[in-house]
């Protein structure tokens, strides 16, 4: 996808899952706050669009005994597998970014963004995901727009954080960004 006619946008995202020790409400609050922390990084490093789709609480009607990782070969389609995954997910994250070198922002990403994600996301979710062997959530590879459509059709509520490279809600939290930038400057003086 070409956003401005010359630079290519990359899309990433899919279902995310909360840590098992958090309620759905605690997760939702933490994810909104996370959006405020990630916004400075997004705005500095080429994010064109960042969307959080909050799903309704997972239904108790989801059959616990049915494995999430049921393969397509066992008679289910990728779409039905994806729907089963979304029934257990707490949200869908979507990010579209320009291909911009982000080494300059890696310190903030590691210290703030990834550290914050570990506070509310399951180990197999988010940018710092570590898949289990076998994975607990065997998420099929689908384009982010397919995940978006499915999540919205299942009652998801879309919260656009960044659109066309701009902070839509004006709620970016720059304090952490400024703190990391000060630490980088102090570290380079030594």
Secondary structure as the mmCIF struct_conf table of DSSP 4:
data_model
#
loop_
_struct_conf.conf_type_id
_struct_conf.id
_struct_conf.beg_label_comp_id
_struct_conf.beg_label_asym_id
_struct_conf.beg_label_seq_id
_struct_conf.end_label_comp_id
_struct_conf.end_label_asym_id
_struct_conf.end_label_seq_id
STRN STRN1 UNK A 2 UNK A 2
BEND BEND1 UNK A 3 UNK A 7
STRN STRN2 UNK A 8 UNK A 8
STRN STRN3 UNK A 9 UNK A 16
STRN STRN4 UNK A 18 UNK A 18
TURN_TY1_P TURN_TY1_P1 UNK A 20 UNK A 21
BEND BEND2 UNK A 22 UNK A 22
HELX_RH_AL_P HELX_RH_AL_P1 UNK A 24 UNK A 44
TURN_TY1_P TURN_TY1_P2 UNK A 45 UNK A 46
STRN STRN5 UNK A 47 UNK A 54
HELX_LH_PP_P HELX_LH_PP_P1 UNK A 55 UNK A 59
TURN_TY1_P TURN_TY1_P3 UNK A 60 UNK A 61
BEND BEND3 UNK A 62 UNK A 62
TURN_TY1_P TURN_TY1_P4 UNK A 64 UNK A 65
BEND BEND4 UNK A 66 UNK A 66
TURN_TY1_P TURN_TY1_P5 UNK A 68 UNK A 69
HELX_RH_3T_P HELX_RH_3T_P1 UNK A 72 UNK A 74
TURN_TY1_P TURN_TY1_P6 UNK A 75 UNK A 75
HELX_RH_AL_P HELX_RH_AL_P2 UNK A 78 UNK A 88
BEND BEND5 UNK A 90 UNK A 90
STRN STRN6 UNK A 91 UNK A 98
HELX_RH_3T_P HELX_RH_3T_P2 UNK A 103 UNK A 105
HELX_RH_AL_P HELX_RH_AL_P3 UNK A 106 UNK A 108
HELX_RH_PI_P HELX_RH_PI_P1 UNK A 109 UNK A 114
HELX_RH_AL_P HELX_RH_AL_P4 UNK A 115 UNK A 118
TURN_TY1_P TURN_TY1_P7 UNK A 119 UNK A 120
STRN STRN7 UNK A 121 UNK A 121
TURN_TY1_P TURN_TY1_P8 UNK A 123 UNK A 124
BEND BEND6 UNK A 125 UNK A 126
TURN_TY1_P TURN_TY1_P9 UNK A 127 UNK A 128
BEND BEND7 UNK A 133 UNK A 134
BEND BEND8 UNK A 136 UNK A 137
HELX_RH_AL_P HELX_RH_AL_P5 UNK A 144 UNK A 153
TURN_TY1_P TURN_TY1_P10 UNK A 154 UNK A 155
STRN STRN8 UNK A 157 UNK A 163
TURN_TY1_P TURN_TY1_P11 UNK A 164 UNK A 165
STRN STRN9 UNK A 166 UNK A 167
BEND BEND9 UNK A 168 UNK A 170
HELX_RH_AL_P HELX_RH_AL_P6 UNK A 175 UNK A 189
#
